[in-house]
Amino acid sequence: MSQSATNPLISNAKLRRELADLNEATEMARQMRQAHAKEGCACVASPELVAAIVCVDVATLRRARERREANLKEGVPLDPHHVSSMRPSNQPEGSRSVAYPCSEVLDFLDRRCAEIKKSVNARNLPAKAIAAATRGFSSFLTQGDALSTWPFALQPDGRPVDLAEALEIGIADGPIERLTVAQFGSKLAAAASQAFHEGEREALGETLDIDKPDETGEPRDRWEESGGPL
Ligand SMILES: [Zn+2]
């Protein structure tokens, strides 16, 4: 079996992009569903979080709300595959704060997945190849190229956590950043190293508490012995 038959990601940039988009949208929807599966979950998310989940920047999401308003006013049908199709929750008159119901975000992700799937399926890829490219975060790690990015929820200790997982376990309250595999690796290494050194200092402190300084007056090593090396 040739390399391109098992990994179609190598040969075609547009397809690679589509599969990466499908992977991310599928994973976000899957994990959000775990946390918001309850019928009628009424929670809302900030535009910053929604932008990260649906993979656009905050300014694009703001323009999409303006477009939505204009379209509704003019009676132009909304494009179900554009982020303007998400309906922000009703805010009190005059309020400038914006939020999106989780159900709107989930429905949008489902529509987006279905749309990309249609395009990917038209290429008659082996099911195995699609499965390999759409295993969520692990597909990003194993198949992402130098420019591919994935959204991460940064934790107080600096650790980047896969946003999909962070959504599911409820630790996506801090800053969110899109990182390449290399950036993810170095941020994680820096946080882990910091934690290691803090742990080391703690352990050292405990050791010093237990082992009182030696008061026998014995020389500590041969360099301090009388008649030691000159
Ligand atoms: Zn919810």
py3Dmol code that shows the C-alpha trace and the ligand (Angstrom):
import py3Dmol

protein = """\
ATOM      1  CA  MET A   1       0.000   0.000   0.000  1.00  0.00           C
ATOM      2  CA  SER A   2       1.449   3.359  -0.962  1.00  0.00           C
ATOM      3  CA  GLN A   3       2.000   6.105   1.559  1.00  0.00           C
ATOM      4  CA  SER A   4      -0.597   8.373  -0.059  1.00  0.00           C
ATOM      5  CA  ALA A   5      -3.228   5.633   0.088  1.00  0.00           C
ATOM      6  CA  THR A   6      -2.926   5.381   3.868  1.00  0.00           C
ATOM      7  CA  ASN A   7      -2.328   9.059   4.471  1.00  0.00           C
ATOM      8  CA  PRO A   8      -4.045  11.311   1.964  1.00  0.00           C
ATOM      9  CA  LEU A   9      -3.083  14.292   4.114  1.00  0.00           C
ATOM     10  CA  ILE A  10       0.300  14.374   2.452  1.00  0.00           C
ATOM     11  CA  SER A  11      -0.807  15.010  -1.091  1.00  0.00           C
ATOM     12  CA  ASN A  12      -3.406  17.761  -1.118  1.00  0.00           C
ATOM     13  CA  ALA A  13      -3.325  20.991   0.880  1.00  0.00           C
ATOM     14  CA  LYS A  14      -7.027  21.839   0.445  1.00  0.00           C
ATOM     15  CA  LEU A  15      -8.058  18.375   1.559  1.00  0.00           C
ATOM     16  CA  ARG A  16      -5.659  18.555   4.492  1.00  0.00           C
ATOM     17  CA  ARG A  17      -7.304  21.829   5.537  1.00  0.00           C
ATOM     18  CA  GLU A  18     -10.796  20.364   5.183  1.00  0.00           C
ATOM     19  CA  LEU A  19      -9.948  17.323   7.247  1.00  0.00           C
ATOM     20  CA  ALA A  20      -8.298  19.481   9.913  1.00  0.00           C
ATOM     21  CA  ASP A  21     -11.432  21.688  10.040  1.00  0.00           C
ATOM     22  CA  LEU A  22     -13.674  18.632  10.209  1.00  0.00           C
ATOM     23  CA  ASN A  23     -11.510  17.159  12.939  1.00  0.00           C
ATOM     24  CA  GLU A  24     -11.636  20.292  15.063  1.00  0.00           C
ATOM     25  CA  ALA A  25     -15.369  20.970  14.627  1.00  0.00           C
ATOM     26  CA  THR A  26     -16.223  17.312  15.332  1.00  0.00           C
ATOM     27  CA  GLU A  27     -14.106  17.258  18.467  1.00  0.00           C
ATOM     28  CA  MET A  28     -15.498  20.554  19.805  1.00  0.00           C
ATOM     29  CA  ALA A  29     -19.060  19.334  19.199  1.00  0.00           C
ATOM     30  CA  ARG A  30     -18.370  15.940  20.783  1.00  0.00           C
ATOM     31  CA  GLN A  31     -16.883  17.375  23.961  1.00  0.00           C
ATOM     32  CA  MET A  32     -19.407  20.215  24.242  1.00  0.00           C
ATOM     33  CA  ARG A  33     -22.163  17.653  23.921  1.00  0.00           C
ATOM     34  CA  GLN A  34     -20.739  15.717  26.896  1.00  0.00           C
ATOM     35  CA  ALA A  35     -21.033  18.801  29.074  1.00  0.00           C
ATOM     36  CA  HIS A  36     -24.236  20.291  27.624  1.00  0.00           C
ATOM     37  CA  ALA A  37     -26.176  17.190  26.649  1.00  0.00           C
ATOM     38  CA  LYS A  38     -28.988  17.918  29.077  1.00  0.00           C
ATOM     39  CA  GLU A  39     -32.116  18.861  27.166  1.00  0.00           C
ATOM     40  CA  GLY A  40     -32.618  22.567  27.406  1.00  0.00           C
ATOM     41  CA  CYS A  41     -29.214  23.414  28.901  1.00  0.00           C
ATOM     42  CA  ALA A  42     -29.501  27.166  29.185  1.00  0.00           C
ATOM     43  CA  CYS A  43     -25.892  28.217  29.687  1.00  0.00           C
ATOM     44  CA  VAL A  44     -24.311  30.909  27.538  1.00  0.00           C
ATOM     45  CA  ALA A  45     -20.758  31.482  26.330  1.00  0.00           C
ATOM     46  CA  SER A  46     -18.822  34.698  25.768  1.00  0.00           C
ATOM     47  CA  PRO A  47     -17.971  35.818  22.222  1.00  0.00           C
ATOM     48  CA  GLU A  48     -14.289  35.109  23.010  1.00  0.00           C
ATOM     49  CA  LEU A  49     -15.026  31.480  23.888  1.00  0.00           C
ATOM     50  CA  VAL A  50     -17.471  31.014  20.994  1.00  0.00           C
ATOM     51  CA  ALA A  51     -14.965  32.476  18.520  1.00  0.00           C
ATOM     52  CA  ALA A  52     -12.350  29.981  19.734  1.00  0.00           C
ATOM     53  CA  ILE A  53     -14.787  27.052  19.536  1.00  0.00           C
ATOM     54  CA  VAL A  54     -15.934  27.808  15.989  1.00  0.00           C
ATOM     55  CA  CYS A  55     -12.445  28.837  14.833  1.00  0.00           C
ATOM     56  CA  VAL A  56     -12.881  32.491  13.872  1.00  0.00           C
ATOM     57  CA  ASP A  57     -11.470  35.618  15.486  1.00  0.00           C
ATOM     58  CA  VAL A  58     -13.545  37.829  17.747  1.00  0.00           C
ATOM     59  CA  ALA A  59     -13.752  40.631  15.162  1.00  0.00           C
ATOM     60  CA  THR A  60     -15.145  38.223  12.555  1.00  0.00           C
ATOM     61  CA  LEU A  61     -17.790  37.109  15.028  1.00  0.00           C
ATOM     62  CA  ARG A  62     -18.731  40.733  15.743  1.00  0.00           C
ATOM     63  CA  ARG A  63     -19.049  41.485  12.005  1.00  0.00           C
ATOM     64  CA  ALA A  64     -21.158  38.329  11.690  1.00  0.00           C
ATOM     65  CA  ARG A  65     -23.613  39.714  14.272  1.00  0.00           C
ATOM     66  CA  GLU A  66     -23.862  42.963  12.290  1.00  0.00           C
ATOM     67  CA  ARG A  67     -24.401  40.977   9.092  1.00  0.00           C
ATOM     68  CA  ARG A  68     -27.056  38.909  10.840  1.00  0.00           C
ATOM     69  CA  GLU A  69     -28.916  42.056  11.978  1.00  0.00           C
ATOM     70  CA  ALA A  70     -28.743  43.541   8.477  1.00  0.00           C
ATOM     71  CA  ASN A  71     -29.904  40.314   6.823  1.00  0.00           C
ATOM     72  CA  LEU A  72     -32.807  39.924   9.218  1.00  0.00           C
ATOM     73  CA  LYS A  73     -33.836  43.549   8.680  1.00  0.00           C
ATOM     74  CA  GLU A  74     -33.732  43.184   4.890  1.00  0.00           C
ATOM     75  CA  GLY A  75     -35.356  39.751   4.893  1.00  0.00           C
ATOM     76  CA  VAL A  76     -32.248  38.101   3.395  1.00  0.00           C
ATOM     77  CA  PRO A  77     -32.061  34.402   4.376  1.00  0.00           C
ATOM     78  CA  LEU A  78     -29.158  33.550   6.719  1.00  0.00           C
ATOM     79  CA  ASP A  79     -26.428  31.250   5.419  1.00  0.00           C
ATOM     80  CA  PRO A  80     -26.646  28.224   7.770  1.00  0.00           C
ATOM     81  CA  HIS A  81     -22.930  27.499   7.307  1.00  0.00           C
ATOM     82  CA  HIS A  82     -21.780  31.013   8.191  1.00  0.00           C
ATOM     83  CA  VAL A  83     -21.140  32.028  11.806  1.00  0.00           C
ATOM     84  CA  SER A  84     -23.822  34.724  11.376  1.00  0.00           C
ATOM     85  CA  SER A  85     -26.363  31.888  11.585  1.00  0.00           C
ATOM     86  CA  MET A  86     -25.724  31.626  15.350  1.00  0.00           C
ATOM     87  CA  ARG A  87     -28.302  33.583  17.290  1.00  0.00           C
ATOM     88  CA  PRO A  88     -26.917  35.505  20.283  1.00  0.00           C
ATOM     89  CA  SER A  89     -29.100  35.325  23.377  1.00  0.00           C
ATOM     90  CA  ASN A  90     -31.457  38.196  24.040  1.00  0.00           C
ATOM     91  CA  GLN A  91     -29.848  40.849  26.164  1.00  0.00           C
ATOM     92  CA  PRO A  92     -31.622  43.516  28.191  1.00  0.00           C
ATOM     93  CA  GLU A  93     -32.383  46.664  26.176  1.00  0.00           C
ATOM     94  CA  GLY A  94     -29.301  48.875  25.922  1.00  0.00           C
ATOM     95  CA  SER A  95     -26.932  46.184  27.216  1.00  0.00           C
ATOM     96  CA  ARG A  96     -23.649  45.982  25.323  1.00  0.00           C
ATOM     97  CA  SER A  97     -22.734  42.532  26.575  1.00  0.00           C
ATOM     98  CA  VAL A  98     -23.119  39.661  24.142  1.00  0.00           C
ATOM     99  CA  ALA A  99     -23.400  35.950  24.792  1.00  0.00           C
ATOM    100  CA  TYR A 100     -24.398  32.853  22.828  1.00  0.00           C
ATOM    101  CA  PRO A 101     -26.566  29.982  24.087  1.00  0.00           C
ATOM    102  CA  CYS A 102     -24.585  26.714  24.070  1.00  0.00           C
ATOM    103  CA  SER A 103     -27.308  25.100  21.938  1.00  0.00           C
ATOM    104  CA  GLU A 104     -26.717  27.663  19.146  1.00  0.00           C
ATOM    105  CA  VAL A 105     -22.983  26.904  19.149  1.00  0.00           C
ATOM    106  CA  LEU A 106     -23.566  23.134  19.139  1.00  0.00           C
ATOM    107  CA  ASP A 107     -26.115  23.330  16.312  1.00  0.00           C
ATOM    108  CA  PHE A 108     -23.732  25.464  14.278  1.00  0.00           C
ATOM    109  CA  LEU A 109     -20.882  22.962  14.804  1.00  0.00           C
ATOM    110  CA  ASP A 110     -23.169  20.132  13.663  1.00  0.00           C
ATOM    111  CA  ARG A 111     -24.137  22.044  10.489  1.00  0.00           C
ATOM    112  CA  ARG A 112     -20.491  22.837   9.824  1.00  0.00           C
ATOM    113  CA  CYS A 113     -19.422  19.205  10.294  1.00  0.00           C
ATOM    114  CA  ALA A 114     -22.162  17.986   7.959  1.00  0.00           C
ATOM    115  CA  GLU A 115     -21.116  20.491   5.298  1.00  0.00           C
ATOM    116  CA  ILE A 116     -17.408  19.574   5.402  1.00  0.00           C
ATOM    117  CA  LYS A 117     -18.237  15.853   5.536  1.00  0.00           C
ATOM    118  CA  LYS A 118     -20.212  16.202   2.322  1.00  0.00           C
ATOM    119  CA  SER A 119     -17.198  17.717   0.588  1.00  0.00           C
ATOM    120  CA  VAL A 120     -14.732  15.186   2.043  1.00  0.00           C
ATOM    121  CA  ASN A 121     -16.996  12.238   1.203  1.00  0.00           C
ATOM    122  CA  ALA A 122     -17.158  13.366  -2.413  1.00  0.00           C
ATOM    123  CA  ARG A 123     -13.444  12.568  -2.670  1.00  0.00           C
ATOM    124  CA  ASN A 124     -13.952   8.869  -1.976  1.00  0.00           C
ATOM    125  CA  LEU A 125     -11.208   8.656   0.608  1.00  0.00           C
ATOM    126  CA  PRO A 126     -10.651   5.353   2.398  1.00  0.00           C
ATOM    127  CA  ALA A 127     -12.647   5.354   5.643  1.00  0.00           C
ATOM    128  CA  LYS A 128      -9.413   4.493   7.441  1.00  0.00           C
ATOM    129  CA  ALA A 129      -7.771   7.685   6.192  1.00  0.00           C
ATOM    130  CA  ILE A 130     -10.658   9.852   7.397  1.00  0.00           C
ATOM    131  CA  ALA A 131     -10.659   8.066  10.747  1.00  0.00           C
ATOM    132  CA  ALA A 132      -6.908   8.665  11.158  1.00  0.00           C
ATOM    133  CA  ALA A 133      -7.323  12.371  10.427  1.00  0.00           C
ATOM    134  CA  THR A 134     -10.294  12.930  12.712  1.00  0.00           C
ATOM    135  CA  ARG A 135      -9.252  11.617  16.095  1.00  0.00           C
ATOM    136  CA  GLY A 136      -9.477  15.040  17.673  1.00  0.00           C
ATOM    137  CA  PHE A 137      -6.509  16.409  19.519  1.00  0.00           C
ATOM    138  CA  SER A 138      -4.367  13.347  18.836  1.00  0.00           C
ATOM    139  CA  SER A 139      -4.820  13.815  15.064  1.00  0.00           C
ATOM    140  CA  PHE A 140      -3.656  17.409  15.474  1.00  0.00           C
ATOM    141  CA  LEU A 141      -0.552  16.190  17.303  1.00  0.00           C
ATOM    142  CA  THR A 142       0.283  13.407  14.884  1.00  0.00           C
ATOM    143  CA  GLN A 143      -0.785  15.004  11.598  1.00  0.00           C
ATOM    144  CA  GLY A 144      -0.635  18.759  12.106  1.00  0.00           C
ATOM    145  CA  ASP A 145       2.005  20.453   9.950  1.00  0.00           C
ATOM    146  CA  ALA A 146       4.164  23.427  10.997  1.00  0.00           C
ATOM    147  CA  LEU A 147       1.318  25.888  10.386  1.00  0.00           C
ATOM    148  CA  SER A 148      -1.627  23.907  11.771  1.00  0.00           C
ATOM    149  CA  THR A 149      -3.046  25.311  14.988  1.00  0.00           C
ATOM    150  CA  TRP A 150      -5.405  24.032  17.681  1.00  0.00           C
ATOM    151  CA  PRO A 151      -7.221  26.027  20.379  1.00  0.00           C
ATOM    152  CA  PHE A 152      -5.967  25.669  23.947  1.00  0.00           C
ATOM    153  CA  ALA A 153      -7.335  26.897  27.279  1.00  0.00           C
ATOM    154  CA  LEU A 154      -4.372  28.247  29.252  1.00  0.00           C
ATOM    155  CA  GLN A 155      -4.361  27.203  32.888  1.00  0.00           C
ATOM    156  CA  PRO A 156      -3.170  29.350  35.824  1.00  0.00           C
ATOM    157  CA  ASP A 157       0.151  27.442  35.888  1.00  0.00           C
ATOM    158  CA  GLY A 158       0.677  28.167  32.167  1.00  0.00           C
ATOM    159  CA  ARG A 159      -0.264  24.684  30.979  1.00  0.00           C
ATOM    160  CA  PRO A 160      -2.098  24.677  27.640  1.00  0.00           C
ATOM    161  CA  VAL A 161      -5.047  22.245  27.756  1.00  0.00           C
ATOM    162  CA  ASP A 162      -6.863  21.076  24.604  1.00  0.00           C
ATOM    163  CA  LEU A 163      -9.920  23.393  24.479  1.00  0.00           C
ATOM    164  CA  ALA A 164     -12.310  20.532  23.690  1.00  0.00           C
ATOM    165  CA  GLU A 165     -11.242  18.672  26.813  1.00  0.00           C
ATOM    166  CA  ALA A 166     -11.254  21.887  28.842  1.00  0.00           C
ATOM    167  CA  LEU A 167     -14.869  22.507  27.764  1.00  0.00           C
ATOM    168  CA  GLU A 168     -15.896  19.057  28.844  1.00  0.00           C
ATOM    169  CA  ILE A 169     -14.336  19.214  32.283  1.00  0.00           C
ATOM    170  CA  GLY A 170     -15.107  22.909  32.810  1.00  0.00           C
ATOM    171  CA  ILE A 171     -11.634  24.495  32.877  1.00  0.00           C
ATOM    172  CA  ALA A 172     -11.990  26.835  29.894  1.00  0.00           C
ATOM    173  CA  ASP A 173     -12.444  30.057  31.874  1.00  0.00           C
ATOM    174  CA  GLY A 174      -8.980  31.530  31.325  1.00  0.00           C
ATOM    175  CA  PRO A 175      -7.301  32.905  28.207  1.00  0.00           C
ATOM    176  CA  ILE A 176      -7.598  30.885  25.010  1.00  0.00           C
ATOM    177  CA  GLU A 177      -4.849  30.687  22.404  1.00  0.00           C
ATOM    178  CA  ARG A 178      -4.384  28.893  19.123  1.00  0.00           C
ATOM    179  CA  LEU A 179      -0.996  27.188  19.117  1.00  0.00           C
ATOM    180  CA  THR A 180       1.048  25.202  16.624  1.00  0.00           C
ATOM    181  CA  VAL A 181       2.376  21.792  17.676  1.00  0.00           C
ATOM    182  CA  ALA A 182       5.772  23.413  18.338  1.00  0.00           C
ATOM    183  CA  GLN A 183       4.287  26.253  20.438  1.00  0.00           C
ATOM    184  CA  PHE A 184       2.167  23.774  22.388  1.00  0.00           C
ATOM    185  CA  GLY A 185       5.269  21.688  23.068  1.00  0.00           C
ATOM    186  CA  SER A 186       7.341  24.560  24.358  1.00  0.00           C
ATOM    187  CA  LYS A 187       4.563  26.054  26.516  1.00  0.00           C
ATOM    188  CA  LEU A 188       3.869  22.667  28.046  1.00  0.00           C
ATOM    189  CA  ALA A 189       7.576  22.032  28.622  1.00  0.00           C
ATOM    190  CA  ALA A 190       7.996  25.445  30.278  1.00  0.00           C
ATOM    191  CA  ALA A 191       5.020  24.851  32.606  1.00  0.00           C
ATOM    192  CA  ALA A 192       6.154  21.322  33.431  1.00  0.00           C
ATOM    193  CA  SER A 193       9.698  22.499  34.126  1.00  0.00           C
ATOM    194  CA  GLN A 194       8.404  25.267  36.395  1.00  0.00           C
ATOM    195  CA  ALA A 195       6.270  22.713  38.257  1.00  0.00           C
ATOM    196  CA  PHE A 196       9.262  20.378  38.519  1.00  0.00           C
ATOM    197  CA  HIS A 197      11.472  23.081  40.032  1.00  0.00           C
ATOM    198  CA  GLU A 198       8.750  24.123  42.447  1.00  0.00           C
ATOM    199  CA  GLY A 199       8.338  20.471  43.452  1.00  0.00           C
ATOM    200  CA  GLU A 200      12.082  20.153  43.810  1.00  0.00           C
ATOM    201  CA  ARG A 201      12.296  23.209  46.083  1.00  0.00           C
ATOM    202  CA  GLU A 202       9.441  21.842  48.163  1.00  0.00           C
ATOM    203  CA  ALA A 203      11.097  18.429  48.428  1.00  0.00           C
ATOM    204  CA  LEU A 204      14.427  20.049  49.314  1.00  0.00           C
ATOM    205  CA  GLY A 205      12.755  22.129  52.017  1.00  0.00           C
ATOM    206  CA  GLU A 206      11.272  18.970  53.510  1.00  0.00           C
ATOM    207  CA  THR A 207      14.628  17.188  53.387  1.00  0.00           C
ATOM    208  CA  LEU A 208      16.374  20.054  55.182  1.00  0.00           C
ATOM    209  CA  ASP A 209      13.725  19.960  57.886  1.00  0.00           C
ATOM    210  CA  ILE A 210      14.282  16.271  58.506  1.00  0.00           C
ATOM    211  CA  ASP A 211      18.080  16.023  58.167  1.00  0.00           C
ATOM    212  CA  LYS A 212      19.526  18.375  60.754  1.00  0.00           C
ATOM    213  CA  PRO A 213      23.023  19.613  59.933  1.00  0.00           C
ATOM    214  CA  ASP A 214      25.739  17.160  60.901  1.00  0.00           C
ATOM    215  CA  GLU A 215      27.285  18.336  64.160  1.00  0.00           C
ATOM    216  CA  THR A 216      29.855  15.582  64.685  1.00  0.00           C
ATOM    217  CA  GLY A 217      32.591  17.783  63.266  1.00  0.00           C
ATOM    218  CA  GLU A 218      33.599  15.073  60.781  1.00  0.00           C
ATOM    219  CA  PRO A 219      35.147  16.404  57.588  1.00  0.00           C
ATOM    220  CA  ARG A 220      32.508  16.359  54.861  1.00  0.00           C
ATOM    221  CA  ASP A 221      34.758  15.190  52.090  1.00  0.00           C
ATOM    222  CA  ARG A 222      38.302  14.310  51.389  1.00  0.00           C
ATOM    223  CA  TRP A 223      39.193  17.791  50.169  1.00  0.00           C
ATOM    224  CA  GLU A 224      38.775  19.058  53.692  1.00  0.00           C
ATOM    225  CA  GLU A 225      40.808  16.327  55.342  1.00  0.00           C
ATOM    226  CA  SER A 226      44.128  17.369  56.715  1.00  0.00           C
ATOM    227  CA  GLY A 227      46.795  16.162  54.398  1.00  0.00           C
ATOM    228  CA  GLY A 228      44.355  16.064  51.521  1.00  0.00           C
ATOM    229  CA  PRO A 229      45.399  16.787  47.967  1.00  0.00           C
ATOM    230  CA  LEU A 230      47.546  19.888  47.685  1.00  0.00           C
TER     231      LEU A 230
END
"""
ligand_1 = """\
1
ZN
Zn -24.879 24.509 28.131
"""
view = py3Dmol.view(width=600, height=400)
view.addModel(protein, "pdb")
view.setStyle({"model": 0}, {"cartoon": {"style": "trace"}})
view.addModel(ligand_1, "xyz")
view.setStyle({"model": 1}, {"stick": {}})
view.zoomTo()
view.show()
